Amino acid sequence: MKLPRLLSCAGLLTLGGVLLGSSAPARADTVTLKNGREIHGRLVEELVDRIRIRTAGAGVIVILKDEIATFSENELDTELTPPSAQREDAGEPGGAAGAQERPQDGGEAGEATGDDWDAGVTDEQKKELTPLRDALRKELTELGPPAAERLAAIALSGPEESQLGERIRAMANRHRQGSANLRRRNALDRVVQEYGVRAIPQLVAALGHQNQWIARMSAQALGAVAAGAKDKAAAQWLLYHFKAPAGLIDLMEHQGEVDSPFLRSDANAALEAISGATQGFVASEGSLMTPPEAQARKAWQSWWSRLAEFRAAEENKRDERRKQVQAQLAQIRKGERPTAEKD
């Protein structure tokens, strides 16, 4: 699938005009996913296997091309375009008049723009079905994006994956000159600052690394990512999806070596940062796990077992309801009242 590249030099200059308050016309690109969901915003970049689109409610998101059914470019949104700009709009799609990257003002994330009805739908049908359509759209937003969309948003390119791997390995720095602790801390900070939640999959995998410093610093990094995330709920979803708690609980069992008490303590601190809960962990200085530490680890295991089961059930419910809502919206678009309205 080949999509138009919108951010030409002229487009960037036009963007500057928008930010300075010009009255150029607002446009909306529409991505229709294979599952029926529509995403409205502005295409900002096309890569080989994915695109980046700026939405009003969720900012810039990444969508895999394999998930896309159709793409509609540069549809004039008359609700957001000043009348004078509508009269002056004569540019070709992709030119200076049609290359603006601007979030839509107001509205729920995922809210449709322009004429969102199939041909032949009467004004009377639109008036009758609009309240129901808007309620379903709001519910779809509240259900949140499906797992594939969440994971696509944090996907790394090949070079990024390699660089992140190097950053994580650098957290095991044992340089004899200068402070090794400072070097490790700087490496950790770079992982958190440069990658944030996108580092979660590799950091969780690194918890089982045979190098104890990599495992320990990865636990610290996961705690820092959880604590510093702007969208706490989205970060927590990713941490739970990649089973970060399970890896940290395994790390709490480490014993018999000089660094063992630090590994257990760091793993517990990360669990507390991720979950927002505590299990009464009392740190020790001995290499062997103490009874209080073992008790805290057992409590974490029980917590995670219950939570993982609950999350799986809730995720299935959301997926099923999301499909129902999307099917109902497809019926409404045709001017039909849904046959399976939610009670």
N, C-alpha and C positions, 0 to 999 in steps of 0.2 A: 504494500500500500504506500503510494507516494503522496505525501501531503505538501501543500505549499509552504515555503519558508517565508514568514511574514516580517521578521525583523531585519529588513534591509537598512542601509544607512539612512534612507529617506524616512523609513518607519521610525527609527530611533529619534530623528529630528522631530517628527510629528508627535512622538511621545513626550518630548520636552515641551512642545506647545500645549499639550493637554495639561501637563503639570503646572504650567504657567497660567492656566485658566482660559484657554481658547474655547470656542463653542463649536468644535468639530463634531461630526456625527459619531454617536456611539454604535459599535457593532458587536455582534455576538457570534462566535463559532459554536457549533453544536456537534458533540460527539455522541453517537448512539452506540452503546455497548451491545454485545451479542446477547446479554441477558435482558435487554430491553430498557435498561436505565439510560437516561439522557443526562449529559453533563454540558453545561453552558459556560462559556467564558471566552478567553482569548488565547489562541495558540501562540506560544512564545518560542518553541524550539521543536524541531523534528530530528530524531536520531534514527539509527538503522532499525531498531526494534521497538522504539517507544516514542511517545511525544510528551511534551510538557505543556500544560494548559493552565492559565491563571483563572481561578473561579472567584466569585464574589465572597463566598463564605469560608472556603477552605484554603485560599491562597493558591500557590502553584502546586499542582499535583502531577504525578507521572502516570501515564496509562500505556500499557503494553499494546502494540499494534494487533497482536493476536486476539485481544479482547474487543476490538473495534469492529462494529458492523458497518456503520456509515459515518461520514464526516461532512458537515455542511459549513462552508466558509463564508465569513464576512456578511452575515445577514444583518441588514439595517434594523436596529432596534428603535422604532419610532417613539417608544415610551421614554427613552433616555436621551433622545436627540433633540436639541433645540430646534424650533421651526426654521430659523434662519439657516442653520447648518443643513437641514434636510433639503432646502431649496438649492444650496450651493454644492451639495454632494454630487460630483460628476466623475469622481476618480474610479479607476479600475481596481478590482480586488487585488490587494497586494501592493498597490501604489501608495503614495503619501496619504491619500484620503482614506485608505482602507487598511492601514498598517498600524493602527493604534493599539497599544497594549494598555488597557485600563480596566480595573475591576469594576463590575457593575455596582451602581450605588444602591444600597439597601437590598431587601429581599432575602429569602432563605437560601442557604446553600442548595444548589441543584434546581432552583426555581427557573422555569422556562421563560424565554423571552420571545417577543414577536407573536405571530399567529401560530398557536400550538394546537390547531385543529385540522383534521383532514378536510379535503374539499367536500363541499356539499352539506356540512354541518350548519344548521340554521342558527340564527341569533337567539331564538327561543331555546334551543337545545343548549347552546353555550351558557345562557343565563341560568338555566336549571342545573347544569352539571358543574359549573365553575366552583361553587362552594365545596362540593364533594371532591373535585379534582385538587383544590388547594389543600384540603384536609389530608388527602392521601399523600401529597407531596411533602407536607410537613412531617407526616409519620415516617415517610421514607428517609427524610433527613435525620430524624431522631433514631431510626434503626441503625444509622451509621453505614459506612461503606462496607462492602463484602471483603472477605479476607484477601482475595486476589488483588483488589484495588489498594488495600493497605500495604501489601507486600511490594506491589509495583512502585509505590511512592518512596520506598527506601532502597530500591534496587541500585546496585553499584555497577559501574562499567568495569571492564576487565582491568584497566590500569588503576582504577580506584581500589579494587579488591586487592591488587598486588601491593599498592602503597599502604593500605590499612594493615595488611599482614606484616609489612616491615615495621610499621609503627608499634604494633603489638609485640613483635619480637624485641624491639628496642626497649620495652619495659623490663626486660631481663638484664639490662646493662650491668656489666661487672668491670667496667673500665678501672684500671688501677690508678689513673691520675684524676685528681679532682674528686668530687662527691658522687659516688655511684647512686646514692639515694636521690640526689637532686636530678641526676640524669634520668633516672626511672620516673620520677615525678613529672618532669618536663615531657617525657614521652607519653605518659598517661594523659596529661593535660591536652596534648596535641590530638590524641585520639578523641577525647570528649569534645573538644572545641571544634575540630575540623569535621567530625563525622556525626556526633550526637547519636540519635536513635538508630542511624544507619549502621552503626558499628555493632549493634546488639547481636546479630547472628554470629559474627566471628568471635566476639567476646565470650559468648556462651560456650562456643566450641573450645575456646582457649582455657576454660575452667578445668578441663580434663588434661591439660598439657603436662608432660612429664617434668618440665622445668617449673619448679615451685614458684619462682619469681613471676613467671608469665601467668600462672594460675592465680597467684595472690593479687597481682596488679590488675588482672582482668576482673576479679571480684570487686576491687575498689572502683574500677572504671564503670562497672555496671551500676554500682551504687550512686556514682557521680552523675551518670546519665539520667537515672531515675529522679534524682534530686533536682537536677538542673533543667529538666525538660519543660518547655513552655506549655505544651499540651500534655498534662499529666496522664489523662485517661488514655490517649493514643500511645504514649510510651509504655504504660502499664500493659496495654493490650499486647504490644509487641514482645515485652519481656515474658509475659505469660505464654504467648503463642510459641516462643522458642524455648520454653521450659527452663528459663533462667533459675527459678527457685529449685528445681530438681538438681541442677548442677551445683548450686551453692550448698544445698543440703548434703550432697555427696562430699563436698569439700570440708564440711564441718566434721567429718569422720577422720580427718587426717591426724595421725599421731605417730610418735616414735622418733621424730626428728627435731632438730633445733628450731626450725621455722614452723613446726606444727601448731603451736598455740596462736601464732599470728595468722596463719591460714584460717583457723577456726573462727577467730575473732573477726577478721575481715569479711568472711563469708556471712557471718551472722549480721554484721553491720549492713551489708548489702541487702540482705533479706528484709531488714527493718526499713531501709530506704525504699525498697520496691513495694512492699506491702502496706507500709504505714502502721504496722503492728509490731508487737514485741512478744517474745516468749520467755522472758526472764533469764536470758543468757548471762552467766557470770564468767568473765574471762579468767583464765588461769595462766600461769607462767611455765607450767610443766609440759613436757613433750607428750605425755599421755592424757587422754581425755578424762576429765573429772566427772563424777556422777551428775553434778548440776549441768555441765555442758551436754552430757548425754541425754539428760532429761529435756533440755531445750531443743536439741536436735530432733528428738522423738516428737515433740510438740509441733515443730515445723513440718515434719513429715505428715503428721495427721492433718494439719492445716492445708498443706498442698494437695493431699489426696482428695479432700472434700472439695477444695476450690476447683481443681482440674475437672472433676466429674461435673460440678455445677456449671462451669464454663462451657463444657462440651454440649451439655443439654441446652443451655441458653443460646449458644451459637447456632445450633440446629433450628431452634424456634425462630430466631431472627432471620435465618436464611429462608425458611419456609414462608414466613410472613412477607419478606421482601419480594419473593416471587409472586405472591398473591397480590400485593399492592401494585407491582409492575404490570401484571396482567389486567388489573382493574383500570389502571391509567391508560393502557392500550385501548380498552373498550371505550373509555370516556373520550379519547381522542377521536374516535369514530362517531361520536355523538350518541353512544349507547350507555344506558345505565348499567353498571356492573352487575353481573348475575350472582356474585358471591361477596356482597358487602359485609364488612366487619360488623359484628353485633355490637 
